[in-house]
Amino acid sequence: MLILILAGCSSTPSEIKYYLLSSDLPNVTKHAGVAGNGNIAVGPVIVPDYLDQPLIVTVNDGGTLNLSENDRWASPLSRGIQTLLISRLADRLSGRRVGAFPSSQGFIHKYRVAVEILRLEGKPGHVVTLHARFQVIDSESGPILYEQEVQLETPMTGAGYPELVAAQSAATLQLADAMVSYFDSRAADLE
């Protein structure tokens, strides 16, 4: 009996790792973008409840979920996606201010991009699938100007959680690029 108690005490807990979505990825090129005066707010970003939690969720074959006790988000996933989208839009749409919606600082914006993440799934060593919908809304008059549904698959370069998060980041940047394409194509109309 004593041996079992000592064996239980000698086990070392696994190290907990915290992750953020990031734009620091290889092969991401910047471009000048199209200048414009209409500020853009991004939000809200809606993420399914099962994903928007501290533990990183992966999907196993057959659709079952795996929650990693040792691999966690450093901030809520919805906020991480919003931050990465804002960063990418600000980088790609020069001359426009891009901020969060809602904003506690009273950020005045002409356009708002509402985002719904329908799926952001994958498991280490496979591909990440991102299925999302976004709407561009005229903040001044209220109508939806544009709506697009995007489905992307991003391969992983390795079989660990860092590679999973990198692939999720890359997929989120591709979603942002779809938004940039809309604003680029309508730059003259959206002043």
Phi and psi in degrees as GROMACS dihedral restraints (atoms count N, CA, C in turn):
[ dihedral_restraints ]
;  ai    aj    ak    al  type     phi  dphi    fc
    3     4     5     6     1   -63.0    20    10
    4     5     6     7     1   -36.1    20    10
    6     7     8     9     1   -64.6    20    10
    7     8     9    10     1   -40.2    20    10
    9    10    11    12     1   -65.2    20    10
   10    11    12    13     1   -39.9    20    10
   12    13    14    15     1   -65.3    20    10
   13    14    15    16     1   -44.6    20    10
   15    16    17    18     1   -65.4    20    10
   16    17    18    19     1   -38.4    20    10
   18    19    20    21     1   -63.8    20    10
   19    20    21    22     1   -39.2    20    10
   21    22    23    24     1   -66.4    20    10
   22    23    24    25     1   -33.5    20    10
   24    25    26    27     1   -76.9    20    10
   25    26    27    28     1   -24.0    20    10
   27    28    29    30     1   -84.0    20    10
   28    29    30    31     1   -10.3    20    10
   30    31    32    33     1   -71.0    20    10
   31    32    33    34     1   137.8    20    10
   33    34    35    36     1   -95.8    20    10
   34    35    36    37     1   129.8    20    10
   36    37    38    39     1   -65.7    20    10
   37    38    39    40     1   146.0    20    10
   39    40    41    42     1   -69.9    20    10
   40    41    42    43     1   149.5    20    10
   42    43    44    45     1   -72.4    20    10
   43    44    45    46     1   132.2    20    10
   45    46    47    48     1   -87.3    20    10
   46    47    48    49     1   131.8    20    10
   48    49    50    51     1  -114.3    20    10
   49    50    51    52     1   139.3    20    10
   51    52    53    54     1  -112.5    20    10
   52    53    54    55     1   140.2    20    10
   54    55    56    57     1  -127.7    20    10
   55    56    57    58     1   151.2    20    10
   57    58    59    60     1  -127.3    20    10
   58    59    60    61     1   144.7    20    10
   60    61    62    63     1   -66.0    20    10
   61    62    63    64     1   144.3    20    10
   63    64    65    66     1  -143.3    20    10
   64    65    66    67     1   149.1    20    10
   66    67    68    69     1   -95.1    20    10
   67    68    69    70     1     3.5    20    10
   69    70    71    72     1   -81.6    20    10
   70    71    72    73     1    71.0    20    10
   72    73    74    75     1  -120.3    20    10
   73    74    75    76     1   149.0    20    10
   75    76    77    78     1   -67.3    20    10
   76    77    78    79     1   156.2    20    10
   78    79    80    81     1    63.5    20    10
   79    80    81    82     1    27.2    20    10
   81    82    83    84     1  -105.4    20    10
   82    83    84    85     1   109.2    20    10
   84    85    86    87     1   -99.4    20    10
   85    86    87    88     1   146.3    20    10
   87    88    89    90     1   -96.9    20    10
   88    89    90    91     1   151.1    20    10
   90    91    92    93     1  -136.7    20    10
   91    92    93    94     1   166.5    20    10
   93    94    95    96     1   -68.1    20    10
   94    95    96    97     1   -29.3    20    10
   96    97    98    99     1    76.1    20    10
   97    98    99   100     1  -177.9    20    10
   99   100   101   102     1  -108.7    20    10
  100   101   102   103     1   128.3    20    10
  102   103   104   105     1   -70.4    20    10
  103   104   105   106     1   150.1    20    10
  105   106   107   108     1  -167.3    20    10
  106   107   108   109     1   162.6    20    10
  108   109   110   111     1  -102.6    20    10
  109   110   111   112     1   -10.3    20    10
  111   112   113   114     1   -83.4    20    10
  112   113   114   115     1   108.9    20    10
  114   115   116   117     1   -64.8    20    10
  115   116   117   118     1   150.8    20    10
  117   118   119   120     1  -125.2    20    10
  118   119   120   121     1   131.3    20    10
  120   121   122   123     1  -109.1    20    10
  121   122   123   124     1   139.2    20    10
  123   124   125   126     1  -110.4    20    10
  124   125   126   127     1   121.1    20    10
  126   127   128   129     1   144.4    20    10
  127   128   129   130     1   165.7    20    10
  129   130   131   132     1   -71.2    20    10
  130   131   132   133     1   159.0    20    10
  132   133   134   135     1  -105.7    20    10
  133   134   135   136     1   114.1    20    10
  135   136   137   138     1  -100.5    20    10
  136   137   138   139     1   128.3    20    10
  138   139   140   141     1  -123.6    20    10
  139   140   141   142     1   140.9    20    10
  141   142   143   144     1   -53.6    20    10
  142   143   144   145     1   140.7    20    10
  144   145   146   147     1   -53.7    20    10
  145   146   147   148     1   -38.3    20    10
  147   148   149   150     1   -65.8    20    10
  148   149   150   151     1   -20.0    20    10
  150   151   152   153     1   -95.0    20    10
  151   152   153   154     1   -29.6    20    10
  153   154   155   156     1   -86.3    20    10
  154   155   156   157     1    70.5    20    10
  156   157   158   159     1  -148.6    20    10
  157   158   159   160     1   168.0    20    10
  159   160   161   162     1   -63.7    20    10
  160   161   162   163     1   -35.5    20    10
  162   163   164   165     1   -80.0    20    10
  163   164   165   166     1   138.7    20    10
  165   166   167   168     1   -74.3    20    10
  166   167   168   169     1   129.5    20    10
  168   169   170   171     1  -103.9    20    10
  169   170   171   172     1   132.1    20    10
  171   172   173   174     1  -121.1    20    10
  172   173   174   175     1   160.0    20    10
  174   175   176   177     1  -111.7    20    10
  175   176   177   178     1   123.9    20    10
  177   178   179   180     1   -85.4    20    10
  178   179   180   181     1   167.9    20    10
  180   181   182   183     1   -57.2    20    10
  181   182   183   184     1   140.0    20    10
  183   184   185   186     1    88.3    20    10
  184   185   186   187     1    -0.4    20    10
  186   187   188   189     1    84.4    20    10
  187   188   189   190     1     7.2    20    10
  189   190   191   192     1   -78.9    20    10
  190   191   192   193     1   154.4    20    10
  192   193   194   195     1  -102.2    20    10
  193   194   195   196     1   146.8    20    10
  195   196   197   198     1  -124.0    20    10
  196   197   198   199     1   125.0    20    10
  198   199   200   201     1  -105.8    20    10
  199   200   201   202     1   119.7    20    10
  201   202   203   204     1   -83.9    20    10
  202   203   204   205     1   118.3    20    10
  204   205   206   207     1   -68.7    20    10
  205   206   207   208     1   -27.1    20    10
  207   208   209   210     1  -102.2    20    10
  208   209   210   211     1    -8.0    20    10
  210   211   212   213     1  -121.8    20    10
  211   212   213   214     1   114.7    20    10
  213   214   215   216     1  -134.1    20    10
  214   215   216   217     1   157.5    20    10
  216   217   218   219     1   -79.3    20    10
  217   218   219   220     1   139.2    20    10
  219   220   221   222     1   -77.1    20    10
  220   221   222   223     1   -21.4    20    10
  222   223   224   225     1  -144.3    20    10
  223   224   225   226     1   166.2    20    10
  225   226   227   228     1   -54.6    20    10
  226   227   228   229     1   139.5    20    10
  228   229   230   231     1   -58.9    20    10
  229   230   231   232     1   -39.9    20    10
  231   232   233   234     1   -60.1    20    10
  232   233   234   235     1   -40.1    20    10
  234   235   236   237     1   -69.6    20    10
  235   236   237   238     1   -38.5    20    10
  237   238   239   240     1   -62.7    20    10
  238   239   240   241     1   -41.7    20    10
  240   241   242   243     1   -65.3    20    10
  241   242   243   244     1   -45.0    20    10
  243   244   245   246     1   -59.4    20    10
  244   245   246   247     1   -45.4    20    10
  246   247   248   249     1   -61.6    20    10
  247   248   249   250     1   -43.3    20    10
  249   250   251   252     1   -68.1    20    10
  250   251   252   253     1   -39.8    20    10
  252   253   254   255     1   -62.6    20    10
  253   254   255   256     1   -44.9    20    10
  255   256   257   258     1   -60.3    20    10
  256   257   258   259     1   -45.3    20    10
  258   259   260   261     1   -60.1    20    10
  259   260   261   262     1   -44.9    20    10
  261   262   263   264     1   -68.1    20    10
  262   263   264   265     1   -44.0    20    10
  264   265   266   267     1   -63.1    20    10
  265   266   267   268     1   -43.3    20    10
  267   268   269   270     1   -62.2    20    10
  268   269   270   271     1   -37.3    20    10
  270   271   272   273     1   -69.0    20    10
  271   272   273   274     1   -39.9    20    10
  273   274   275   276     1   -89.9    20    10
  274   275   276   277     1   -21.7    20    10
  276   277   278   279     1  -111.8    20    10
  277   278   279   280     1    76.2    20    10
  279   280   281   282     1   -63.6    20    10
  280   281   282   283     1   147.9    20    10
  282   283   284   285     1    87.4    20    10
  283   284   285   286     1    -5.6    20    10
  285   286   287   288     1  -117.1    20    10
  286   287   288   289     1   140.5    20    10
  288   289   290   291     1   -87.4    20    10
  289   290   291   292     1   139.2    20    10
  291   292   293   294     1  -126.5    20    10
  292   293   294   295     1   130.5    20    10
  294   295   296   297     1  -142.6    20    10
  295   296   297   298     1  -175.9    20    10
  297   298   299   300     1   -90.6    20    10
  298   299   300   301     1   149.0    20    10
  300   301   302   303     1  -125.9    20    10
  301   302   303   304     1   132.8    20    10
  303   304   305   306     1   -73.7    20    10
  304   305   306   307     1   156.7    20    10
  306   307   308   309     1  -115.0    20    10
  307   308   309   310     1   134.9    20    10
  309   310   311   312     1   -79.9    20    10
  310   311   312   313     1    -8.4    20    10
  312   313   314   315     1  -103.4    20    10
  313   314   315   316     1     9.3    20    10
  315   316   317   318     1    66.4    20    10
  316   317   318   319     1    39.8    20    10
  318   319   320   321     1   -62.0    20    10
  319   320   321   322     1   116.6    20    10
  321   322   323   324     1   -86.6    20    10
  322   323   324   325     1   124.8    20    10
  324   325   326   327     1  -136.5    20    10
  325   326   327   328     1   149.9    20    10
  327   328   329   330     1   -90.0    20    10
  328   329   330   331     1   -31.7    20    10
  330   331   332   333     1  -127.5    20    10
  331   332   333   334     1   149.0    20    10
  333   334   335   336     1  -129.2    20    10
  334   335   336   337     1   138.1    20    10
  336   337   338   339     1  -112.2    20    10
  337   338   339   340     1   110.0    20    10
  339   340   341   342     1   -92.0    20    10
  340   341   342   343     1   135.8    20    10
  342   343   344   345     1  -126.5    20    10
  343   344   345   346     1   134.7    20    10
  345   346   347   348     1  -124.2    20    10
  346   347   348   349     1   117.3    20    10
  348   349   350   351     1   -86.3    20    10
  349   350   351   352     1   117.7    20    10
  351   352   353   354     1   -89.1    20    10
  352   353   354   355     1   -36.7    20    10
  354   355   356   357     1  -149.3    20    10
  355   356   357   358     1   138.4    20    10
  357   358   359   360     1  -144.4    20    10
  358   359   360   361     1    88.0    20    10
  360   361   362   363     1  -127.2    20    10
  361   362   363   364     1   153.9    20    10
  363   364   365   366     1   171.6    20    10
  364   365   366   367     1   175.3    20    10
  366   367   368   369     1  -145.9    20    10
  367   368   369   370     1   150.2    20    10
  369   370   371   372     1   -51.5    20    10
  370   371   372   373     1   135.0    20    10
  372   373   374   375     1    90.5    20    10
  373   374   375   376     1    -0.4    20    10
  375   376   377   378     1  -121.9    20    10
  376   377   378   379     1  -139.6    20    10
  378   379   380   381     1  -117.6    20    10
  379   380   381   382     1   157.4    20    10
  381   382   383   384     1  -102.1    20    10
  382   383   384   385     1   133.2    20    10
  384   385   386   387     1  -109.7    20    10
  385   386   387   388     1   125.7    20    10
  387   388   389   390     1  -118.0    20    10
  388   389   390   391     1   122.6    20    10
  390   391   392   393     1  -123.8    20    10
  391   392   393   394     1   118.7    20    10
  393   394   395   396     1  -143.6    20    10
  394   395   396   397     1   162.5    20    10
  396   397   398   399     1  -131.6    20    10
  397   398   399   400     1   137.8    20    10
  399   400   401   402     1  -134.2    20    10
  400   401   402   403     1   150.8    20    10
  402   403   404   405     1  -125.9    20    10
  403   404   405   406     1   136.3    20    10
  405   406   407   408     1   -99.8    20    10
  406   407   408   409     1   123.1    20    10
  408   409   410   411     1  -118.8    20    10
  409   410   411   412     1   136.6    20    10
  411   412   413   414     1   -76.1    20    10
  412   413   414   415     1   109.7    20    10
  414   415   416   417     1   -67.9    20    10
  415   416   417   418     1   -24.4    20    10
  417   418   419   420     1   -80.3    20    10
  418   419   420   421     1   -43.4    20    10
  420   421   422   423     1  -109.1    20    10
  421   422   423   424     1   -15.0    20    10
  423   424   425   426     1    98.0    20    10
  424   425   426   427     1   -19.0    20    10
  426   427   428   429     1   -75.4    20    10
  427   428   429   430     1   155.5    20    10
  429   430   431   432     1   -78.2    20    10
  430   431   432   433     1   121.7    20    10
  432   433   434   435     1   -87.7    20    10
  433   434   435   436     1   -28.7    20    10
  435   436   437   438     1  -161.2    20    10
  436   437   438   439     1   146.5    20    10
  438   439   440   441     1  -141.8    20    10
  439   440   441   442     1   137.2    20    10
  441   442   443   444     1  -143.4    20    10
  442   443   444   445     1   141.3    20    10
  444   445   446   447     1  -108.2    20    10
  445   446   447   448     1   133.9    20    10
  447   448   449   450     1  -124.9    20    10
  448   449   450   451     1   133.8    20    10
  450   451   452   453     1  -129.3    20    10
  451   452   453   454     1   121.7    20    10
  453   454   455   456     1  -128.6    20    10
  454   455   456   457     1   148.7    20    10
  456   457   458   459     1  -124.1    20    10
  457   458   459   460     1   128.3    20    10
  459   460   461   462     1  -122.5    20    10
  460   461   462   463     1   119.8    20    10
  462   463   464   465     1   -71.8    20    10
  463   464   465   466     1   155.3    20    10
  465   466   467   468     1   -99.2    20    10
  466   467   468   469     1   148.2    20    10
  468   469   470   471     1   -90.3    20    10
  469   470   471   472     1    -6.1    20    10
  471   472   473   474     1  -156.4    20    10
  472   473   474   475     1  -170.7    20    10
  474   475   476   477     1  -114.9    20    10
  475   476   477   478     1    18.7    20    10
  477   478   479   480     1  -113.1    20    10
  478   479   480   481     1   177.1    20    10
  480   481   482   483     1   -66.4    20    10
  481   482   483   484     1   -34.4    20    10
  483   484   485   486     1   -59.4    20    10
  484   485   486   487     1   -38.7    20    10
  486   487   488   489     1   -71.2    20    10
  487   488   489   490     1   -34.8    20    10
  489   490   491   492     1   -62.0    20    10
  490   491   492   493     1   -48.0    20    10
  492   493   494   495     1   -65.7    20    10
  493   494   495   496     1   -37.1    20    10
  495   496   497   498     1   -63.0    20    10
  496   497   498   499     1   -40.6    20    10
  498   499   500   501     1   -68.7    20    10
  499   500   501   502     1   -37.5    20    10
  501   502   503   504     1   -64.8    20    10
  502   503   504   505     1   -38.7    20    10
  504   505   506   507     1   -63.3    20    10
  505   506   507   508     1   -45.3    20    10
  507   508   509   510     1   -62.4    20    10
  508   509   510   511     1   -40.6    20    10
  510   511   512   513     1   -64.6    20    10
  511   512   513   514     1   -39.9    20    10
  513   514   515   516     1   -65.2    20    10
  514   515   516   517     1   -38.5    20    10
  516   517   518   519     1   -65.1    20    10
  517   518   519   520     1   -36.1    20    10
  519   520   521   522     1   -65.9    20    10
  520   521   522   523     1   -37.6    20    10
  522   523   524   525     1   -61.5    20    10
  523   524   525   526     1   -44.7    20    10
  525   526   527   528     1   -60.4    20    10
  526   527   528   529     1   -39.1    20    10
  528   529   530   531     1   -64.5    20    10
  529   530   531   532     1   -32.1    20    10
  531   532   533   534     1   -64.5    20    10
  532   533   534   535     1   -37.0    20    10
  534   535   536   537     1   -67.1    20    10
  535   536   537   538     1   -43.4    20    10
  537   538   539   540     1   -59.2    20    10
  538   539   540   541     1   -41.2    20    10
  540   541   542   543     1   -58.5    20    10
  541   542   543   544     1   -40.7    20    10
  543   544   545   546     1   -61.6    20    10
  544   545   546   547     1   -50.8    20    10
  546   547   548   549     1   -66.0    20    10
  547   548   549   550     1   -36.8    20    10
  549   550   551   552     1   -63.0    20    10
  550   551   552   553     1   -43.7    20    10
  552   553   554   555     1   -72.0    20    10
  553   554   555   556     1   -21.2    20    10
  555   556   557   558     1  -115.1    20    10
  556   557   558   559     1    19.2    20    10
  558   559   560   561     1   -54.6    20    10
  559   560   561   562     1   -43.8    20    10
  561   562   563   564     1   -67.1    20    10
  562   563   564   565     1   -33.6    20    10
  564   565   566   567     1   -81.7    20    10
  565   566   567   568     1   -19.4    20    10
  567   568   569   570     1  -103.5    20    10
  568   569   570   571     1    26.5    20    10
